[in-house]
Every structure is written in C-alpha cells, then in structure tokens.
Amino acid sequence: MRRPVAAIATSLLLPLLVAVPTSPAPAAPAAISGTPAADRAEPGTAAKPKPRRPRYEARIRWTKHGIPHITATNVASLGFGSGYAATEASACTLFDTIVTGRGLRSRWFGPGGRYDDHVSMNGTNLQVDTLVTDLRNRRVVERLLASGAGPGREPRALVRGYVAGINRWLRTRRITDPACRGAGYLRPDVTTLDLWYGVYLANLLASTGVFVKEIADADPPSLTEPGLPELPLRASQVDRDALLTALGKDPASPFGSNATAVGGAETSTRRGMLLGNPHFPWQGRYRFTQQHLTIPGRYDVAGASLIGSPAVNIGWNSSVAWSHTVSTAYRFTPYEYRLLGSPTTYLTDGGPRQLEHRFVTIKVKRPDGSVGTVREDLWRTDQGYVVDSPATLMPWGVLSVWAIRDANAEHLRTIDTFWEMGKALSVRDLLRRQDRGGGMPWVNTTAADRAGDVLYADHSVVPHVTNAMKRRCLTPVGLVLDQVAGLPGLDGTTASTSCAWGRDADAQRPGILGPRNLPSTVRRDWVMNANDSYWLPNPAQRLEGFSTILGCERCQRTMRTRMVSQYVVDQLRGARRETPASLASHQYANRVRAAEVMRVGGDLDRLCAATGETEACAVLRRWDGRSDTTSVGTHIFEEFVSRAPEDALWRVPFDAADPLGTPRDLDETNPSVVAAMRAAISSLRSRGVAFDAPWGSLQVAGDRGAPAVPLGGGLGDAAGNANALASRTPVQNRRRFRPITYGSSHIQSIAFVGRREVSARTILTYSQVENPRSRWSSDQTRMFGREQWVSFPWTATQVRRQLVRTQRVRG
C-alpha cells in the first residue's frame, strides 16, 4: 500500500444563516395582582408548568451581502448563533469537513475519490480515512481535551453552542445547494467531538497534513522497493524547489497573504490602521465567511472565520484590528532512526525497539452502492507517525526510517487563542493573549490599535529546536534537509533524551518556543509581512538571532513583499501620511513590482525586442504596468516572468543591506532570459490568446457557481502583485484563460478614527454564501471586480441602516 495521497481534512467554518423571521411580540396584558399572568391558574385547575427556558438563544441581524450580526447574553448562545449562521452559508462544505473528521470519506464518497483542501493536502479518501481513523482510535482529541493543552471554559462553551446551532439549523431548514442536497450524511447528529476533530485537523495543515499519503502508504522496504536513495546527499545535488514542494511549500504555488499596519506616527488620524489580505482558497474548507459576534458589555468583534471556527480568525474590535499571513516556520521535525537488522527494529539510547504497527478498519462505498470494509495499516514511533517520503529525502530504507513529531498535533488551543484575541485592548494586549492561548497554528500576526501602535509577530506554534540543539542532533541527511530547506532532520536515537524538544518557562506548554524566543516588534510607524520570513517587518528594522527553524535571516524578499512595502514607502514620501482612503487604495492599485523594476532604463522593452516578436512587444511597450481589468499586456508579462530563470535574471544580485532594492537591473541580453520571453509569447500564440486582449477578458472568477466576472490582480510572488490571484482546479469558466479559485479572500481595511469610531471597509472576494442559488453567492465578487468595498456595519445604527431581516434562534 504505498501510493500517493495527501489530505486530511481540517477545520474552521464560515458564517451565515436563515431561520424564521421574527416580528415584535404583542404586548402582555397588565397583571391584576403581583402574581405574573403566566403563573396564575383558573380556580379548580392545576397550574400549568412553566415553559422550559431554551438552553441557547441568539438574535441574528442579517445585513446586506448576507452578513450575520449575532448577539447573545452568554458564550454558548453566541456560539449557537454562529453555528446556525455558518450552516446557512456553507452547509455542504461544513458537512464535508465533518465527514472528513469522522474518517468516513470512503464511506460516502468512495475510497478512490480524491480529497483536496486546495492548500496542501490532496490524496485519496482512503488515505485520509486511514490517518483520521487511527487518530480517533488513539483518542487523540479526547486526551487533549482532558489535558493542560486543551481548551478553556469559554472556548468549550462556544464550541458546544456552535454544534447545537448546526443541529438546530438542520432540524428546521432544508438544504437546497445542489452540491450536497439529499446526501445521507446531512443529519442533525453533529457532536462537539466532531468539531474538535475538525479544529485539530486544521492545526495539522502545514505539518502532518502534508504527509498524509506518506503516512498512510508507508511500508517496510523490500527487495523490489528498497527505499533508495539511502546514502547522505550533498546539498548541491538536491532540487530545492522540488524538495520545498514536497514539504508543502511549493515556490510556484505559495500559500500566503499580505498584511500592513500603519501607526499613529504616519497616519492622518494619529491612530492605527490595518490593511489585511489573506490569500486563501475560494472553494473548500478554507473559505472565509464574515460574522459579527456580540455579548453586550462583554464582547464585540467582527471579521471573518474559516469553516468550522466559531471564533473570528481575522478581524477587529473597538480597539484593535489584526490580520494573519502564513509563517515560514516549520511545525514539525523529522527524526531519523537507525535500523537494526530488521526494517521494523530501530535503535534508541535505551536499546532496540519495535515500530508500533497499527491497523484500522475503514468503511468504504462499493461501486454498486453497498458499504463494505477494508483494513489498512500505519506505523509509529514514540515521536510520531512513520513517513515513507523519498521526495523529501526521507525514504523508509534498509538502514534507517523516519518519523515526524508535530507540535500542532500536541495541543487543542486554537479556539482559545482567537477567542482571547477578540478581547484585546491594544496590540500588546493582543500579543499577550495570543501567547497565553499558545495555539496560533501556522501564521504571523500583524495588528494596529486605536492608540497608534502597530505590531508584527511570529508567535506561532514552533518546535523548541534551538540552533545549538540542531547542530548537535542533525544526521547527515538531516543536515542536507536543513541546508536546502531549513528543516532540521534530527537523530531519532536520542529523540527522547538529548535531542528531545526543549522547554521555555514562558511557553504555554513544554516542547514549543516561548514568546521570548520568538520574533516580534511594536512600532509607531509601520510594519508588514507578505509571507517572507520575520527578518524585515520594516525597512528600518531587522529581527535577527532566532532559531533557524523559524525561517531565514538576511535573505532575499519576494517581489510581492517588495510591492507591499513600496505602496507605503511611496505614500509616505514627501512628509505625506497614510489616510484611511489611501491605505485602502493600495488593495486595488494593482501595480506589478517586477515590471516596475525591469522597466528601469528600458530593459524590458529591449529584452522583448531581442525576440523579434514585434506585435507582442508593441503591446508590452504600451502596457500600463498594472493588472487592472482594463490593462492590456499583463498576460504577456506574467507568462514571461513565470518562466524567467531566477539565477540569470538580474545583473545586480540580492544585497542584505538593500533588501527592498535588490536584486535589480534586468539582464536583457542573457540568452536564457531572452528564451523565456520568446517562449512566453509563443505559448500565448499557440493557445490563440490575443496579445491585445484586456486583462479582464482573460482573468475571471472560476469558483463554483461564479459568473465570468472580470477580475483585476494577478501573479503574486514572481510578478510582485499584492492583489495575488491564482487558478487552481477551477470549476466555472474553465475555457477562459485564467479562471480564479485562489488568492485575495477576506480583505479588510480598518482605521480607528476619533475616540470610538471604526472605519471598516471589507470585501469577501468570492462572496458570503457558497450555494449558487443565493443572492449573496456572487454579489461581493462583482464588487471585487469593480474595485469596490463593502462598508461593514459595525455600530447599531450602521446595522439598522443595512438591515435585511432579523431572526431569533433558540435551541
């Protein structure tokens, strides 16, 4: 059983809903005496029992674009309203996530069907079920719930209510979405454990989830499959891009985001502002939905949540706004174990041990529709699951075997972290609450507050592997992994002793780096991150001296990082300041930084002329250098830059002393660079794509049910477009040149104004409701294509002005 897969479902939901519209209750008649009318009985009759008070009760006010504003008097009821709304918005994806967390994908969708979370996990249903079923057999989540690494009281109540809201919706509403209508798994029997497994699996996105097929298909070596290569390699022999891709960090298909926070020293308001744009899938379990959660006088936060998350993941309250970008840190370490005569006997400093061989029984849907079972197996050491992964230099060979220890597999604190962040009073308080939660799974945080402070921090969950411990514990192959990909491969022989993860006194639990060993900065001017490492949050600041497992220092920035920074640099030039409008305008400016750099001195035009392609080059010469829907020539440049050889592109190489200005000076005479431009033009011609086609006629929405809405934005890291969009497994409009299913998602531009006011501009690029039959399924997509914003209703007055309907939901 050694074939590929890669997927384990993950977590986090969206918000939206519908129930029965409520109308004002009639006034009660005045009581005749001091006894309430409901408690009085007619003479000679038994008093009727009081009606039982509902366990959960929430009011949901729906505003334009299908945004739910949920108000309740306690945490559990707030979760109830959130779960009800999330089911209304995304029932099909929500229940797909629940089925995945139950290990029943093969039962409902067939063992050979594929699961794709559109981020890092993509494999057969059987491979996913193999891992998830073993997690359930081992009662991993149940044990965490009972441990100090489990959730606190309020997050438990939030999840409990959320699940009750899901079940209430199913009991009272009817699913009309054709994607799952009538499916047998749509039952109001969801449990809190189902949701916690969903949260747990989402934590594993950048770690165990990357290796699902390598775990599920791991088998001991044999004469026909000896698990080569076996001997240590040199770093120069390794294809870095291929290795990073196998580790879930594909350079050509990055999982990323942008976030910029501008402080009071540089804003017109003298208060903080934030522009956040996570680049996430437009379909599947990692879609966002917007919601606003309020417990009067206690809790008030708005923003966006992923499917399965009752808490707001990216958002704001009256004092702080925050967004996230995917961190470069690793969440796991591989351990290499020496084998002793047998492929299942490994050496430890306590003597030889046997790999644990585990078996699971999976329900599968047969071709005739009946349900049977199959038996699968997997292997473990004390540190974690065995992987058979030649693509990451970790095969199960005749001399050694690899297993991974996953820091995000050792906690259930994610909901705690986001819930507590929603209570923050400042960016410093936000970080304290995040650290106390100890469950930020795989992202950086960028934030701004009303006082004018701004924060950048990578205080995510990272294994406690210091540079000193790494140097002591690297194996020969582990050294190559570290040199090429920054991932230390450690000696499994001493995995429980001298090469075990360490502990910090200020960490929420043992085994992870504590806040003092993680990078952060609070400033008054500005900070940003666009998925490069923590090293350069501001051109004037370097964060250095941290463990290399967090990422690189003094290393080249992507063109997207350079563009996100350049927007602020240009706005502040000449003693100008960022205003709420100017910061929001960066989102739709659609500048292409690589083109700006390559055009200096006419280099890009000379390069194109060297190809002899006069028609295409005339279009490229007249191009406005942007990726607006009206831009003509964007596709020619993107086709070129996606082929351009990075090692031959520039005359001036990267210089850590000038990280936002280098590399530069296009080498327009280099034959390989000229060949890349010629190939780009030839490719467009062969596909029948007109050179003078406007970008909006080529790039359109491509998610399920989407009309062919013209979209601005484009290629992120290589081209340097901050409004990054990508086409990955499109569903709609597949005949178009570039149907979009990934990238800019829940975008928010938040400015604190005056003593209390919040200016909140948002756009959910793929819209709030996934059911194509809903009027809220593509309305924001059209606005995104027209470069518009939703004025998010934050105050009670603003909510009333945009109110569509009100419901009171009980359960």
Secondary structure, DSSP 4 states (H G I P E B T S, - for coil): -------------------PBP-PPPPPPPPSSSS-GGG---TTSPPPPPPPPPS-EEEEEEEGGGEEEEE-SSHHHHHHHHHHHHHHHHHHHHHHHHHHHTT-HHHHH-TTSEEE-SSS-EEEHHHHHHHHHHHHHTTHHHHHHTSTTS--HHHHHHHHHHHHHHHHHHHH-----TTTTT-TT--S---HHHHHHHHHHHHGGGTGGGGHHHHHT-----SS------SPPPGGGS-HHHHHHHTT--TTS--EEEEEEE-TTSBTTSS-EEEEEEEEESSSTT-EEEEEEEETTTEEEEEEEETT-SS-SEEE-SSEEEEEEE-S--SEEEEEEEB-SSTTEEEETTEEEEPEEEEEEEEEE-TTS-EEEEEEEEEE-SSSBEE-BGGGTB---SSEEEEEEEGGGG---HHHHHHHHTT-SSHHHHHHHHHHHT---SEEEEEEETTS-EEEE-----B---HHHHHHHB-HHHHHHHHHHS---EEGGGTTTTTS----TTSSSTTB--GGGS-EEEESSEEEESSS-TT-SBTTB---S--GGG--SS-PPPHHHHHHHHHHHHHHGGG--B-HHHHHHHHHH-B-HHHHHHTGGGHHHHHHHTTT-HHHHHHHHH--SB--TT-BSHHHHHHHHTT--GGGSEEE---TTSTTT-SEEE-TT-HHHHHHHHHHHHHHHHTT--TT-BHHHHEEE-STT----B---B--TTTT-SSBEE-SS--S-TTSSEEE-EEE-EEEEEEEETTTEEEEEEEETT-S---TTSTTSSHHHHHHHTT--EE---SHHHHHHHEEEEEEEE-
